[in-house]
Amino acid sequence: MPSAVPFSTITELFDHLTTTFAHTARPVFQHKVDKVYRDISYADLRRSVERMMHGLAALGLRKQDTVAILSENRPEWVVADLAITALGAVDVPVYPTLTPKQLEFIFADANVRMAVVSNAFQLNKILKIKDALPSLKQIILMTERRSVDESSVISWSRVLEQGDRHAADHPHFVREALGSVTPEDLLTIIYTSGTTGHPKGVMLTHRNIVANIQSVLELLPISEADVLLSFLPLCHSFERMAGYYTGLASGATIAFAESVETVRDNLIEIRPTIMTTVPRLFERIQSRILRQVDAEPRAKRQVFHWAMRVGRQYARARRRGEIDGSLRIQYGVASFLVFSKLRERTGGRMRYFVSGGAGLPREQGEFFEALGLTVLEGYGLTECSPVLTVNRLDDFKFGTVGKPIPGVELKIADDGEILAKGPNIMQGYFNDAAATAEVIDAKGWFHTGDIGMFDPEGHLVITDRKKHLFVSSGGKNIAPQPIENLFLQSRLIDQFVLIGDGRMYCTALIVPEFDILAETARARGVDAARPADLVEHAAIRDLYAQEIDRLQKDLPNFERVRRFELLPEPLTVEGGEITPTLKVRRSVVEQKYRPLIEKMYREKN
């Protein structure tokens, strides 16, 4: 669908939107205040951004200066982003889960001049490293719940007050600033979280991001009538482009979830029509549904499983365009008895989800399709602004990431790597010409590092990360991701990390789904209350051995898991084992659990 207003930069998007819809009653954003969702109008947004633009200018911010945003999702994040970019400065969004040491590297590498932080906790991280950052001159604190005896720290409200004084002396400043931003200007430097080594700063211009927005809007129907629920971090390229900028460009309303933990409640409160998300959300929803079904009486369980069979048949028939009258009636009954109640858990108005950030197992997509909830999987990288492919509502295929979006060229190299070219490809890595040359070749092709193939209908299938391909000591190439996805279908497994690079055989580190495991243990008479006791119990280990054998029966011998260890606690972002987008940092996991891994390889075959 066309965008709500014409634009060639994010600054023009903001300007044209807030001018066109200045008097509309429809909110542009919604956020929780005192346990109630409040509206933010286009006029309110315009006023806040203009005041912040003046305030930042009064503090000395100039075009091409870099400003870090260290905050959870909230309206101030958006205001800061739009004000910084409208001044022609460059924002550097960073995850609020990062440690001071990680922040120090990014701030120093990007030569950050100012930082906007959400609260005292985030502020303290910056104060710990400030002496090592000579370029950092000013820190703006959004939440004003404590006084700070630090001359470089200024409150959000004081910045706005300085902005008001600056506006009185410079009445034409905003219009001149807005008109000075061009499509070729650098919009942002996004540091990739990475699974190994230091992150790299991806340089994206206005043209890069705008090209991606406009391509996506050609394919996915998003309009002024839609409501999006935003819960993925805005500092991540997927949510920023798809859930934030694309939502804005379509004229839709964007509601901020309070946190990842409250998404379940916020879905019911907001009743969104579209949502960008990652497969982990679907894993949690599916696991919760199946766990509740298992607790129901036998008759209700039978009704659910009958409904699921009907739902899958109906979904397959609908894709073929061959729904007969009998199946239509059965599906109506199944929807009334089961599916409508489950869809209400997402608010009851969901038109479709867009899933990215990691691979969506085919079984999950088919499960939700049977319920009447459409999940469109896409694929991309931060370096590509980020979307390269996406499934369409009228052309989707589970197990694939869809077809290339308009303007993007894809090809498969001789070694299977996916290469991309288009107006959305980054300018390069900041301060790292060598790394840039490694991924963008002389002909302008970006080397994604992913291995894939096109199916006969032109849908892209990702088989694995190139750098994650294992080579066993016997010379066999092993792609871990499809194997891991196979085991993640189990209701007993929460997280699964395959080990096997350079080894004689594959092993695995497994984090159980402890809620389900606890119920299963009680049913089997296992007396172990703590996770640490459960994972060591012989009966529980036997249970997982049986589950692994069941799931891997169709795998070739060299891909089968021969040994495993159950971990008593999950892999976390805070612990450094997974990235903020929930991808496993294999090197960190293997280092942390090296004794357990070596134990698996010391045991006899």
C-alpha positions as CSV (number, residue, x, y, z in Angstrom):
1,M,0.0,0.0,0.0
2,P,1.2,3.6,-0.6
3,S,2.6,5.5,2.3
4,A,0.3,8.0,4.1
5,V,2.6,10.9,2.9
6,P,5.4,11.3,0.4
7,F,8.9,11.3,1.8
8,S,12.6,10.8,0.8
9,T,14.1,11.1,4.3
10,I,13.0,10.1,7.8
11,T,12.9,13.9,8.5
12,E,10.5,14.5,5.7
13,L,8.4,11.6,6.9
14,F,8.1,13.3,10.4
15,D,7.5,16.7,8.9
16,H,4.8,15.7,6.4
17,L,3.0,13.3,8.8
18,T,2.7,15.8,11.6
19,T,1.6,18.5,9.2
20,T,-0.9,16.4,7.3
21,F,-2.5,14.9,10.5
22,A,-2.0,17.8,12.8
23,H,-5.7,18.0,13.6
24,T,-6.7,14.4,13.5
25,A,-8.1,12.8,16.6
26,R,-6.4,9.5,15.8
27,P,-3.2,9.0,17.9
28,V,0.2,8.3,16.4
29,F,1.5,6.6,19.6
30,Q,0.1,5.1,22.7
31,H,1.9,4.3,26.0
32,K,1.1,3.2,29.5
33,V,0.9,6.0,32.2
34,D,-0.4,5.1,35.6
35,K,-1.6,1.7,34.4
36,V,-3.7,3.2,31.6
37,Y,-2.8,3.6,27.9
38,R,-2.6,7.2,26.9
39,D,-2.7,8.7,23.4
40,I,0.0,10.9,21.8
41,S,-1.4,13.0,19.0
42,Y,0.5,14.1,15.9
43,A,0.4,17.6,17.2
44,D,1.9,16.5,20.6
45,L,4.6,14.6,18.7
46,R,5.5,17.6,16.6
47,R,5.6,19.9,19.6
48,S,7.9,17.6,21.6
49,V,10.3,17.0,18.7
50,E,10.6,20.7,17.9
51,R,11.3,21.5,21.6
52,M,14.0,18.8,21.7
53,M,15.5,20.0,18.4
54,H,15.9,23.5,19.9
55,G,17.2,22.0,23.2
56,L,19.8,19.9,21.5
57,A,20.9,22.8,19.3
58,A,21.2,25.0,22.4
59,L,23.5,22.3,23.9
60,G,25.7,22.6,20.8
61,L,24.7,19.6,18.8
62,R,25.6,20.0,15.1
63,K,25.1,18.1,11.9
64,Q,26.9,14.8,11.7
65,D,27.6,14.7,15.5
66,T,26.8,11.3,17.0
67,V,24.3,10.9,19.8
68,A,23.8,7.6,21.7
69,I,20.3,6.5,22.8
70,L,20.4,4.1,25.8
71,S,16.8,3.4,26.7
72,E,14.0,0.9,26.8
73,N,11.1,1.5,24.3
74,R,9.2,4.7,25.3
75,P,7.9,7.9,23.6
76,E,11.1,9.8,24.6
77,W,13.1,7.3,22.5
78,V,11.1,8.3,19.4
79,V,11.3,12.0,20.3
80,A,15.1,11.8,20.7
81,D,15.5,9.9,17.5
82,L,13.4,12.2,15.4
83,A,15.0,15.4,16.9
84,I,18.5,14.1,16.4
85,T,18.0,13.1,12.8
86,A,16.1,16.3,12.0
87,L,19.2,18.2,13.0
88,G,21.2,16.2,10.6
89,A,23.0,14.5,13.5
90,V,23.5,10.7,13.7
91,D,22.0,8.6,16.4
92,V,23.7,5.5,17.8
93,P,21.0,3.3,19.4
94,V,22.3,0.8,22.0
95,Y,20.7,-2.0,23.9
96,P,19.9,-1.1,27.5
97,T,21.1,-4.6,28.5
98,L,24.7,-3.8,27.5
99,T,27.4,-3.7,30.2
100,P,29.5,-0.6,30.9
101,K,32.5,-2.3,29.1
102,Q,30.4,-3.0,26.0
103,L,29.1,0.6,26.0
104,E,32.6,2.0,26.4
105,F,33.7,0.3,23.2
106,I,30.7,1.5,21.2
107,F,30.8,5.1,22.5
108,A,34.6,5.3,21.8
109,D,34.3,3.8,18.4
110,A,31.4,6.0,17.3
111,N,33.0,9.1,18.9
112,V,29.7,9.8,20.8
113,R,29.3,13.4,21.7
114,M,26.0,13.2,23.7
115,A,24.0,10.4,25.2
116,V,20.3,10.2,26.0
117,V,19.6,7.7,28.8
118,S,16.3,6.5,30.3
119,N,16.9,6.2,34.0
120,A,19.4,6.3,36.9
121,F,20.4,2.6,36.3
122,Q,21.5,3.4,32.7
123,L,23.1,6.7,33.8
124,N,25.3,4.9,36.3
125,K,26.7,2.7,33.5
126,I,27.8,5.8,31.6
127,L,29.2,7.6,34.6
128,K,31.4,4.5,35.3
129,I,33.1,4.9,31.9
130,K,32.8,8.6,31.3
131,D,36.4,9.4,32.2
132,A,37.5,7.0,29.4
133,L,35.4,8.9,26.9
134,P,36.8,12.3,26.1
135,S,34.3,12.9,23.3
136,L,31.3,12.5,25.5
137,K,30.3,16.0,26.6
138,Q,26.6,15.8,27.7
139,I,24.3,13.2,29.1
140,I,20.5,13.7,29.0
141,L,18.4,11.9,31.6
142,M,14.8,11.1,30.7
143,T,13.6,10.0,34.1
144,E,14.0,12.6,36.8
145,R,13.7,10.7,40.1
146,R,17.0,11.7,41.6
147,S,19.4,14.6,41.6
148,V,22.8,14.0,40.0
149,D,25.9,15.8,41.2
150,E,27.5,15.7,37.8
151,S,27.9,18.8,35.6
152,S,27.7,16.8,32.4
153,V,24.2,15.4,33.2
154,I,21.1,17.4,32.4
155,S,17.5,16.5,32.8
156,W,15.1,16.0,29.9
157,S,12.8,18.8,31.2
158,R,15.8,21.2,31.4
159,V,16.7,20.5,27.8
160,L,13.2,21.3,26.7
161,E,13.3,24.5,28.7
162,Q,16.5,25.5,27.0
163,G,14.8,24.6,23.8
164,D,12.0,27.0,24.5
165,R,14.5,29.9,25.0
166,H,16.4,28.9,21.9
167,A,13.1,28.9,19.9
168,A,12.3,32.4,21.0
169,D,15.6,33.6,19.6
170,H,15.6,31.4,16.5
171,P,12.0,31.3,15.1
172,H,13.0,29.9,11.7
173,F,15.5,27.3,13.0
174,V,13.2,24.2,12.8
175,R,12.2,24.9,9.2
176,E,15.8,25.5,8.1
177,A,17.0,22.4,9.9
178,L,14.3,20.2,8.4
179,G,15.1,21.4,4.9
180,S,18.8,20.7,5.3
181,V,18.6,16.9,5.6
182,T,19.2,15.0,2.4
183,P,18.7,11.3,1.4
184,E,22.5,10.8,1.3
185,D,23.0,12.0,4.9
186,L,24.0,9.4,7.5
187,L,20.9,8.6,9.6
188,T,22.2,6.1,12.1
189,I,25.1,3.9,13.2
190,I,23.7,0.6,14.5
191,Y,26.1,-1.7,16.2
192,T,25.4,-5.3,15.4
193,S,25.2,-7.4,18.6
194,G,27.2,-10.2,17.0
195,T,27.8,-13.7,18.2
196,T,31.6,-13.3,18.4
197,G,34.1,-10.5,18.8
198,H,33.5,-6.7,19.1
199,P,30.3,-5.3,17.4
200,K,30.7,-3.4,14.2
201,G,28.9,-0.1,13.5
202,V,26.6,-0.3,10.5
203,M,26.3,3.0,8.7
204,L,22.8,3.5,7.2
205,T,21.7,6.6,5.3
206,H,18.2,8.0,5.0
207,R,18.1,6.6,1.5
208,N,18.9,3.1,2.8
209,I,16.2,3.0,5.3
210,V,13.6,4.8,3.2
211,A,14.1,2.4,0.3
212,N,13.4,-0.5,2.7
213,I,10.3,1.1,4.1
214,Q,8.8,1.8,0.7
215,S,9.6,-1.7,-0.6
216,V,7.8,-3.3,2.4
217,L,4.8,-1.0,2.0
218,E,4.5,-2.2,-1.6
219,L,4.0,-5.8,-0.3
220,L,2.3,-5.7,3.1
221,P,-1.1,-4.0,3.6
222,I,-0.7,-1.5,6.4
223,S,-3.1,1.5,6.7
224,E,-4.3,4.3,9.0
225,A,-6.8,1.8,10.4
226,D,-4.1,-0.5,11.8
227,V,-2.7,-0.6,15.3
228,L,0.8,-2.0,15.9
229,L,2.0,-3.3,19.3
230,S,5.8,-2.6,19.6
231,F,7.8,-4.7,22.1
232,L,11.0,-5.6,20.3
233,P,13.9,-3.2,21.1
234,L,13.7,0.0,19.0
235,C,17.5,-0.1,18.9
236,H,17.3,-3.2,16.7
237,S,17.1,-2.5,13.0
238,F,14.1,-4.9,12.5
239,E,11.8,-3.1,15.0
240,R,13.0,0.3,14.1
241,M,12.3,-0.1,10.4
242,A,9.3,-2.4,10.4
243,G,7.5,-1.7,13.7
244,Y,8.4,2.0,14.0
245,Y,9.2,3.8,10.8
246,T,7.0,1.7,8.5
247,G,4.1,2.0,11.0
248,L,4.6,5.7,10.9
249,A,4.8,5.9,7.2
250,S,1.5,4.0,6.8
251,G,-0.3,6.4,9.2
252,A,-1.0,3.5,11.7
253,T,-1.1,3.9,15.5
254,I,1.9,2.4,17.4
255,A,1.4,1.3,20.9
256,F,4.4,0.5,23.2
257,A,4.3,-2.6,25.3
258,E,5.4,-2.0,28.8
259,S,8.0,-4.8,28.6
260,V,8.6,-8.2,27.1
261,E,7.0,-9.7,30.3
262,T,3.8,-7.8,29.8
263,V,3.2,-8.5,26.1
264,R,0.6,-11.1,27.0
265,D,-1.6,-8.5,28.9
266,N,-0.8,-5.7,26.5
267,L,-2.1,-7.7,23.5
268,I,-5.5,-7.9,25.2
269,E,-5.4,-4.2,26.2
270,I,-4.4,-2.8,22.8
271,R,-6.0,-5.4,20.5
272,P,-3.4,-4.8,17.7
273,T,-4.0,-5.7,14.1
274,I,-0.3,-6.2,13.1
275,M,2.7,-7.1,15.2
276,T,6.4,-7.5,14.4
277,T,8.0,-10.2,16.5
278,V,10.5,-13.0,16.8
279,P,9.9,-16.8,16.9
280,R,10.5,-16.9,20.6
281,L,7.1,-15.2,21.2
282,F,5.4,-17.9,19.2
283,E,7.3,-20.6,21.2
284,R,5.9,-19.2,24.4
285,I,2.4,-18.8,23.2
286,Q,2.3,-22.3,21.8
287,S,3.9,-23.9,24.9
288,R,1.4,-22.1,27.1
289,I,-1.6,-23.3,25.0
290,L,-0.4,-26.9,24.9
291,R,0.4,-26.9,28.6
292,Q,-3.2,-25.7,29.4
293,V,-4.7,-28.2,27.1
294,D,-2.8,-31.1,28.8
295,A,-4.3,-30.0,32.1
296,E,-7.9,-30.2,30.8
297,P,-10.2,-33.2,31.1
298,R,-9.9,-35.9,28.4
299,A,-13.0,-34.8,26.5
300,K,-11.7,-31.2,26.1
301,R,-8.3,-32.5,25.0
302,Q,-10.0,-34.5,22.3
303,V,-12.0,-31.5,21.1
304,F,-8.8,-29.4,20.9
305,H,-6.9,-32.1,18.9
306,W,-9.8,-32.6,16.6
307,A,-10.0,-28.8,16.0
308,M,-6.3,-28.7,15.2
309,R,-6.6,-31.4,12.7
310,V,-9.5,-29.6,11.0
311,G,-7.6,-26.3,11.2
312,R,-4.6,-27.8,9.4
313,Q,-6.8,-29.4,6.7
314,Y,-8.6,-26.1,6.2
315,A,-5.4,-24.1,6.0
316,R,-4.0,-26.4,3.3
317,A,-7.2,-26.4,1.4
318,R,-7.5,-22.6,1.5
319,R,-4.0,-22.2,0.1
320,R,-5.0,-24.6,-2.8
321,G,-8.3,-22.7,-3.2
322,E,-10.2,-26.0,-2.7
323,I,-12.4,-25.6,0.4
324,D,-15.4,-27.8,0.2
325,G,-18.7,-27.3,2.1
326,S,-18.1,-30.0,4.7
327,L,-14.7,-28.7,5.6
328,R,-16.0,-25.2,5.8
329,I,-18.7,-26.2,8.3
330,Q,-16.2,-28.2,10.4
331,Y,-13.8,-25.3,10.6
332,G,-16.7,-23.0,11.6
333,V,-17.5,-25.3,14.5
334,A,-13.8,-25.7,15.4
335,S,-13.4,-21.9,15.3
336,F,-16.4,-21.4,17.6
337,L,-15.4,-24.0,20.1
338,V,-11.6,-23.5,20.2
339,F,-9.9,-21.1,17.8
340,S,-11.9,-17.9,18.5
341,K,-11.0,-18.2,22.2
342,L,-7.3,-18.6,21.5
343,R,-7.3,-15.7,19.0
344,E,-8.8,-13.5,21.7
345,R,-5.5,-13.9,23.6
346,T,-3.9,-11.8,20.9
347,G,-6.7,-9.2,21.2
348,G,-9.0,-10.7,18.6
349,R,-8.2,-8.3,15.8
350,M,-4.8,-9.6,14.6
351,R,-4.5,-9.5,10.8
352,Y,-1.0,-10.9,10.7
353,F,2.3,-11.2,12.4
354,V,5.6,-10.4,10.8
355,S,8.4,-12.6,12.2
356,G,12.1,-12.0,11.8
357,G,15.4,-12.0,13.7
358,A,15.7,-15.8,13.7
359,G,14.4,-18.8,11.8
360,L,10.7,-19.7,12.3
361,P,10.2,-23.5,12.5
362,R,7.7,-24.7,10.0
363,E,5.7,-26.5,12.6
364,Q,5.1,-23.2,14.5
365,G,3.9,-21.4,11.5
366,E,1.5,-24.2,10.6
367,F,0.3,-24.4,14.3
368,F,-0.8,-20.7,14.3
369,E,-2.2,-20.9,10.7
370,A,-4.5,-23.6,11.9
371,L,-5.7,-21.3,14.7
372,G,-6.5,-18.6,12.1
373,L,-3.4,-16.5,12.8
374,T,-1.1,-15.7,9.9
375,V,2.6,-15.5,10.5
376,L,4.7,-14.0,7.6
377,E,8.4,-14.7,8.0
378,G,11.0,-12.4,6.5
379,Y,14.8,-12.3,6.3
380,G,17.4,-9.6,6.5
381,L,20.4,-8.2,8.3
382,T,21.1,-4.8,9.9
383,E,23.6,-4.2,7.0
384,C,20.6,-4.4,4.6
385,S,18.3,-1.9,6.5
386,P,17.4,-4.7,7.3
387,V,14.8,-6.6,5.1
388,L,15.8,-8.6,2.0
389,T,12.9,-11.0,1.6
390,V,9.4,-11.5,3.1
391,N,6.5,-13.8,2.6
392,R,3.3,-12.2,1.3
393,L,-0.3,-12.6,2.5
394,D,-1.2,-14.1,-0.9
395,D,2.1,-16.0,-1.4
396,F,3.6,-17.5,1.8
397,K,5.3,-20.7,2.4
398,F,6.4,-22.0,5.8
399,G,10.0,-23.2,5.9
400,T,11.0,-20.3,3.7
401,V,11.6,-16.6,4.2
402,G,9.7,-15.5,1.2
403,K,10.8,-13.8,-2.0
404,P,13.0,-10.7,-2.5
405,I,11.4,-7.3,-1.8
406,P,11.2,-4.8,-4.7
407,G,14.6,-3.2,-5.6
408,V,16.6,-6.0,-4.0
409,E,18.7,-8.5,-6.0
410,L,19.7,-11.8,-4.5
411,K,21.9,-14.5,-5.9
412,I,23.4,-17.7,-4.5
413,A,27.3,-17.9,-4.7
414,D,29.0,-21.1,-5.7
415,D,29.6,-22.0,-2.0
416,G,25.9,-21.5,-1.2
417,E,26.2,-18.1,0.4
418,I,23.4,-15.6,-0.2
419,L,24.6,-12.3,-1.8
420,A,22.5,-9.1,-2.0
421,K,22.5,-5.8,-3.8
422,G,20.1,-2.8,-3.7
423,P,19.6,0.7,-2.4
424,N,19.1,-0.6,1.1
425,I,22.7,-2.0,1.5
426,M,24.7,-0.1,4.1
427,Q,27.5,2.4,3.4
428,G,29.9,0.2,5.3
429,Y,31.2,-0.4,8.8
430,F,32.1,2.8,10.7
431,N,35.9,3.2,11.2
432,D,36.5,-0.3,9.7
433,A,37.3,-0.2,5.9
434,A,38.9,-3.7,6.2
435,A,35.7,-5.3,7.6
436,T,33.6,-3.5,5.0
437,A,35.8,-4.9,2.2
438,E,35.3,-8.4,3.5
439,V,31.5,-8.2,3.1
440,I,30.9,-5.9,0.1
441,D,32.8,-7.0,-3.0
442,A,34.1,-5.0,-5.9
443,K,30.8,-5.4,-7.8
444,G,28.8,-4.1,-4.9
445,W,27.4,-7.5,-3.7
446,F,26.9,-7.8,0.0
447,H,27.9,-11.2,1.4
448,T,25.4,-12.1,4.0
449,G,27.2,-14.9,5.6
450,D,24.1,-17.0,5.4
451,I,23.7,-20.2,3.4
452,G,20.6,-20.7,1.3
453,M,18.8,-21.8,-1.8
454,F,15.7,-20.8,-3.8
455,D,12.9,-23.4,-4.0
456,P,11.2,-24.0,-7.4
457,E,8.6,-21.2,-6.7
458,G,11.3,-18.7,-6.0
459,H,11.0,-18.6,-2.2
460,L,14.3,-18.3,-0.3
461,V,15.3,-21.1,2.1
462,I,17.9,-20.3,4.7
463,T,19.9,-23.4,5.7
464,D,22.4,-22.0,8.1
465,R,25.0,-19.3,8.8
466,K,28.1,-19.8,6.7
467,K,30.3,-19.3,9.7
468,H,28.2,-21.6,11.8
469,L,28.7,-24.6,9.6
470,F,30.3,-27.4,11.6
471,V,32.9,-29.7,10.1
472,S,33.1,-32.9,12.1
473,S,36.5,-34.6,12.6
474,G,35.3,-37.1,10.0
475,G,35.0,-34.2,7.4
476,K,31.2,-34.0,7.4
477,N,29.5,-30.5,7.0
478,I,26.8,-30.0,9.6
479,A,24.3,-27.1,9.7
480,P,23.3,-26.7,13.3
481,Q,20.3,-24.4,13.0
482,P,17.9,-26.9,11.3
483,I,18.9,-29.5,13.8
484,E,18.3,-27.2,16.7
485,N,15.0,-26.1,15.3
486,L,14.0,-29.8,15.1
487,F,14.6,-30.3,18.8
488,L,13.0,-27.0,19.8
489,Q,9.7,-28.5,18.6
490,S,9.7,-30.5,21.9
491,R,7.5,-29.2,24.6
492,L,10.2,-30.4,27.1
493,I,12.9,-28.2,25.6
494,D,13.2,-24.4,26.0
495,Q,16.7,-23.8,24.6
496,F,19.0,-26.2,22.6
497,V,22.6,-25.7,21.5
498,L,24.2,-28.2,19.2
499,I,28.0,-28.9,19.7
500,G,30.1,-30.7,17.2
501,D,32.5,-28.5,15.3
502,G,35.8,-30.5,14.9
503,R,34.4,-33.3,17.0
504,M,33.8,-37.0,16.4
505,Y,30.1,-36.7,17.0
506,C,27.4,-34.2,17.9
507,T,26.4,-33.4,21.5
508,A,24.0,-30.8,23.0
509,L,23.4,-28.5,25.8
510,I,19.7,-28.4,26.7
511,V,17.7,-26.0,28.8
512,P,14.4,-27.7,29.8
513,E,11.0,-26.1,29.7
514,F,10.9,-26.2,33.5
515,D,7.2,-25.5,34.0
516,I,6.3,-28.5,31.9
517,L,9.2,-30.6,33.3
518,A,8.0,-29.9,36.9
519,E,4.5,-31.2,36.0
520,T,5.9,-34.2,34.2
521,A,8.2,-35.0,37.1
522,R,5.4,-34.9,39.6
523,A,3.3,-37.2,37.4
524,R,6.2,-39.7,37.3
525,G,6.7,-39.5,41.1
526,V,10.0,-37.7,40.9
527,D,10.6,-35.8,44.1
528,A,12.9,-32.9,43.1
529,A,11.8,-29.3,43.7
530,R,14.8,-27.4,42.4
531,P,15.8,-27.2,38.7
532,A,19.3,-28.2,39.7
533,D,18.0,-31.4,41.3
534,L,15.6,-32.1,38.4
535,V,18.3,-32.0,35.7
536,E,20.5,-34.5,37.6
537,H,17.7,-37.0,38.3
538,A,18.1,-40.3,36.4
539,A,14.4,-40.6,35.5
540,I,14.5,-37.1,34.0
541,R,17.6,-37.8,32.0
542,D,16.0,-41.0,30.7
543,L,13.0,-38.9,29.7
544,Y,15.1,-36.5,27.6
545,A,17.1,-39.4,26.1
546,Q,13.8,-40.9,24.8
547,E,12.7,-37.5,23.5
548,I,15.9,-37.0,21.7
549,D,15.7,-40.4,20.1
550,R,12.2,-39.8,19.0
551,L,12.9,-36.5,17.3
552,Q,16.2,-37.4,15.6
553,K,15.1,-40.8,14.2
554,D,15.1,-39.4,10.6
555,L,18.5,-37.6,10.9
556,P,21.6,-39.1,9.3
557,N,24.0,-40.7,11.8
558,F,26.5,-38.0,11.7
559,E,23.9,-35.3,12.6
560,R,22.5,-37.3,15.6
561,V,23.0,-36.2,19.2
562,R,25.0,-38.9,21.0
563,R,25.4,-37.1,24.4
564,F,23.7,-34.3,26.1
565,E,23.7,-32.3,29.3
566,L,20.7,-30.6,30.9
567,L,21.4,-27.0,32.2
568,P,19.7,-25.9,35.4
569,E,19.2,-22.3,34.3
570,P,18.4,-20.6,31.0
571,L,20.8,-18.9,28.7
572,T,20.2,-15.1,29.0
573,V,21.1,-11.8,27.5
574,E,22.4,-10.6,30.9
575,G,24.7,-13.6,31.1
576,G,26.0,-12.9,27.7
577,E,25.1,-16.3,26.3
578,I,22.5,-14.9,23.9
579,T,22.2,-11.6,22.0
580,P,19.4,-9.1,22.6
581,T,17.6,-10.6,19.6
582,L,17.8,-14.0,21.3
583,K,20.5,-15.6,19.1
584,V,23.0,-17.9,20.8
585,R,26.5,-16.7,21.1
586,R,28.1,-20.0,20.5
587,S,31.6,-19.0,21.5
588,V,30.4,-17.7,24.9
589,V,28.3,-20.8,25.6
590,E,31.1,-23.1,24.7
591,Q,33.5,-21.3,26.9
592,K,31.2,-21.1,29.8
593,Y,30.2,-24.7,29.7
594,R,33.5,-26.1,28.5
595,P,33.9,-28.6,31.4
596,L,30.4,-30.1,30.6
597,I,31.2,-30.2,26.9
598,E,34.5,-32.0,27.5
599,K,32.8,-34.4,29.9
600,M,30.4,-35.4,27.0
601,Y,33.4,-36.2,24.8
602,R,35.3,-38.0,27.5
603,E,32.5,-40.5,28.0
604,K,32.7,-43.8,26.0
605,N,30.6,-44.1,22.9
